[in-house]
């Protein structure tokens, strides 16, 4: 996934929480756009969790994004889905 594709989910108005699925099966929840920072190179994203834990992910390893409605997964979009 590219930096620009990932950023579209982060800056969507209204923002909807989403889950980032990685190639190794790990899933990382993005609760709010203020909890995400994309590196200047666009290769990694730092995602803070509600309790303060930090996940650093390689955006090239993102395989899917699961959008949420009201905090629960609703619809699944592939990394290369057209929006």
BAGUSE-458424 format. One line per 8 residues: number of its first residue (from 1); for each residue x, y, z of N, C-alpha, C. Coordinates in steps of 0.1 Angstrom, whole numbers, plus 5000, padded with zeros to 4 digits. Example, Ala and Ser with C-alpha at 12.3 -4.5 7.8 and 13.67 -1.06 7.14 Angstrom:
REM residues 2
1 = 5132 4943 5078 5123 4955 5078 5132 4967 5078  5128 4978 5071 5137 4989 5071 5129 5000 5079;
***
This chain:
REM residues 83
1 = 5008 4988 5000 5000 5000 5000 5009 5012 5000  5005 5022 4993 5013 5035 4992 5009 5044 5003  5018 5054 5006 5015 5064 5016 5002 5071 5013  5000 5075 5000 4988 5082 4996 4975 5074 4998  4975 5061 4995 4964 5052 4998 4961 5051 5013  4971 5050 5021 4969 5049 5035 4964 5062 5041  4969 5073 5036 4965 5086 5041 4951 5089 5038  4945 5084 5027 4931 5086 5024 4922 5081 5036;
9 = 4926 5070 5041 4918 5064 5053 4920 5073 5065  4932 5078 5067 4935 5086 5079 4928 5100 5079  4926 5106 5067 4921 5119 5067 4906 5120 5062  4900 5108 5061 4886 5107 5056 4877 5116 5065  4868 5122 5059 4858 5130 5067 4844 5125 5064  4837 5120 5073 4841 5118 5087 4850 5107 5088  4859 5107 5098 4868 5096 5101 4861 5084 5106  4864 5072 5101 4859 5060 5106 4871 5051 5110;
17 = 4870 5046 5122 4881 5037 5127 4882 5026 5117  4895 5021 5116 4897 5010 5107 4908 5001 5112  4909 4989 5106 4919 4979 5110 4929 4977 5099  4941 4977 5101 4952 4975 5091 4956 4960 5092  4955 4953 5081 4959 4939 5081 4972 4938 5074  4981 4931 5081 4995 4929 5076 4997 4915 5070  5008 4914 5062 5011 4901 5055 5013 4890 5065  5018 4892 5077 5020 4882 5086 5008 4878 5094;
25 = 4996 4884 5091 4984 4881 5098 4981 4890 5109  4990 4898 5113 4988 4908 5124 4978 4918 5120  4969 4923 5129 4960 4934 5127 4962 4945 5137  4962 4957 5131 4965 4969 5140 4953 4978 5138  4947 4982 5149 4935 4991 5149 4939 5005 5149  4932 5013 5141 4934 5028 5141 4922 5034 5146  4922 5039 5158 4910 5044 5165 4907 5058 5161  4917 5066 5158 4914 5081 5155 4926 5086 5147;
33 = 4923 5095 5138 4934 5100 5129 4945 5107 5137  4942 5112 5149 4953 5118 5157 4963 5108 5162  4959 5095 5161 4968 5085 5167 4978 5079 5156  4978 5085 5144 4986 5080 5133 4996 5090 5128  5008 5086 5125 5018 5094 5119 5025 5086 5108  5025 5092 5096 5032 5085 5085 5046 5091 5084  5056 5083 5082 5070 5088 5082 5072 5097 5070  5082 5106 5070 5085 5114 5059 5088 5107 5046;
41 = 5094 5095 5047 5097 5087 5035 5085 5080 5030  5074 5078 5038 5062 5071 5034 5063 5056 5035  5073 5051 5041 5075 5037 5042 5068 5031 5054  5068 5038 5065 5063 5033 5077 5052 5042 5083  5044 5037 5091 5034 5044 5099 5035 5040 5113  5034 5050 5122 5033 5048 5136 5019 5050 5141  5014 5040 5148 5000 5040 5152 4999 5038 5167  4994 5048 5174 4993 5047 5189 4979 5040 5192;
49 = 4979 5032 5202 4967 5026 5207 4962 5033 5219  4950 5031 5223 4943 5038 5234 4951 5038 5247  4957 5027 5250 4965 5026 5262 4979 5032 5261  4983 5037 5250 4996 5043 5248 5006 5034 5241  5003 5022 5238 5012 5013 5231 5014 5018 5217  5026 5016 5211 5029 5021 5198 5032 5009 5189  5025 5009 5177 5028 4999 5166 5034 5007 5155  5045 5002 5150 5052 5008 5138 5050 4997 5127;
57 = 5044 5001 5116 5041 4991 5105 5048 4996 5092  5052 4986 5084 5057 4989 5071 5046 4989 5062  5043 5000 5055 5031 5001 5047 5032 4992 5035  5044 4988 5031 5045 4978 5020 5040 4964 5024  5038 4962 5037 5033 4949 5041 5018 4949 5044  5011 4960 5042 4997 4961 5044 4990 4954 5032  4981 4944 5036 4974 4936 5026 4960 4940 5025  4954 4946 5035 4940 4949 5035 4937 4960 5046;
65 = 4926 4967 5044 4921 4977 5054 4906 4973 5056  4903 4972 5068 4889 4969 5072 4883 4981 5078  4873 4987 5071 4867 4999 5076 4857 4995 5087  4854 5005 5096 4845 5002 5107 4834 5012 5107  4823 5008 5113 4812 5017 5115 4808 5015 5130  4808 5026 5138 4805 5026 5152 4814 5016 5159  4827 5016 5155 4837 5008 5162 4837 4993 5159  4829 4989 5150 4828 4975 5146 4831 4973 5131;
73 = 4839 4963 5128 4842 4961 5113 4829 4959 5105  4828 4966 5094 4816 4966 5086 4819 4961 5072  4829 4967 5065 4831 4964 5051 4846 4962 5049  4850 4954 5040 4864 4951 5038 4867 4956 5024  4879 4963 5023 4884 4968 5011 4898 4963 5009  4901 4958 4998 4915 4953 4995 4924 4965 4993  4937 4962 4995 4947 4973 4994 4947 4980 4980  4943 4973 4970 4943 4979 4957 4929 4982 4952;
81 = 4919 4982 4961 4905 4985 4957 4904 4999 4952  4895 5001 4942 4893 5015 4937 4883 5021 4946  4886 5034 4949 4877 5042 4958 4871 5053 4950;
***
